[in-house]
C-alpha cells in the first residue's frame, strides 16, 4: 500500500462568505463544484490539491481532517483492516469520489479518497 499524496485539507470556518472571500480574493484559490452534503461549505482549488471549507459554529468541534489520495480504495481499506485498523467506507457520492474514514491513535480524523475517474 502506498499513498499517492494529499488530496485535500478541510478547514472549519464560522462564516462561509468571509472565508470564501479570504481564500479566493486574498489567496487566489478558485471555487470548485461541491456535492450537497447537507451542510454549508465550499471546495477550492489550491494548485492541484484542494482546500475544503466546512461551516461549523464551534470550529474546535468541527470536521477537521485531511485526506490521502489513493489509487485503489478497496485494496487500501483491505490492507488497513488486515492490520487491525477500523475503517469506515461510505457510499459513493458522485463528485466526492470513493471515500473511507478512520482515526489515528490520537483520534485525528483521516479520509482516504479515490476521486471519480481514477480506476484501479
N, C-alpha and C positions, 0 to 999 in steps of 0.2 A: 504494500500500500504506500502510495506517495501522494502528498497533497500537491496540487498544481499552482497554488498561490492564494492570495486573499481575494475573495470575490467582492465583499463589501464590509463596511463598518456601520453599525446602527447607532445613532445618537438620539437620545430622548431630549425633546425640546418642549418648553412651556407654551411658546407662541409660534405656531407654524408659519404665519405670514412674516413675522420678524426674522425667523431663522432662514426662510427661503430667500428673503431679501439679502441677508448677510452672505449666504453661501453662493448665491447667483451673482448679485451685484458687486460684492466685495471680493469674493474669492474666484469668481469666474466659472463656477461649475454650471452645468446645463441640466435642465429638467428632463427626466426620462418618464416614459409611461409607467404607471403603477397599478397593479390589480386592486380591487376594492376589498380590503381586509376587514372592513367593518370598524376601523378606527382611522383617525386622521394621520396623515404623514405624506412624505414625498420621497422620491428616489432621484438622485443626482449623479451625473457622470463626472468622475474625477480623473479623467485621462485613462480610461480603460478599467479602472476599478470604480466602485460606487460608494456613495455615502447615502445612507437611508435615514431620513428624519422621521421620528416617531413622536406623536403628540402624547405627552404624559403630564398630568397635573403635578405629580411628585417625581421629578426626574431621577431621583435616587432610587426609586422603586420601579422604574420603567423597564423596558425590554432591551437594555444594553446587551449587545452580543457582537461577535464577529463571525464571519463565515469563511470556511475554507472552500476553495474551488476544487471540485473533484471530477475526474473523468468518468467514473462509474460508481454511482451512489450505491447500487446494490452490493457490489463487491466490497466497497469501503465499509458499509454497515455490517456485512457478514464478518469481515476481518475484525472489526471492533468488538462485535458480540462474541466472537471466538476468544477474544482477550478479556472477556468478562465486563465489558463496558455496556451500560444500559443506553440504548439509542432508540429514540422515538422517530419513526418515519411518519410523515404527514402526507395526506392525499395530494396528488399533483394538482397544481393550480396554474393554468396557462398564464405565462408571463412571469411567474415567480420561479419556475423551474421545479426540479425534483429536490425535495428538501428532507433533511433529518436533523434532529436536535439531540444534544447531550450536554452534560455538565462536567467540568473538570473537578478534581478533588476538592477545590476550594469553593465550588458552587458556581463558577463562572459559566454562563450560557454560551454554547458554541453551536453554530449551524454548519452543516455540510451541504453544499449546493452544487448540483449538476444542472446548469442552465438549459433551458429549452434549446434544442438544436445541437447539443452535444450528445452523440450517441456512442455507447461503449463499443 
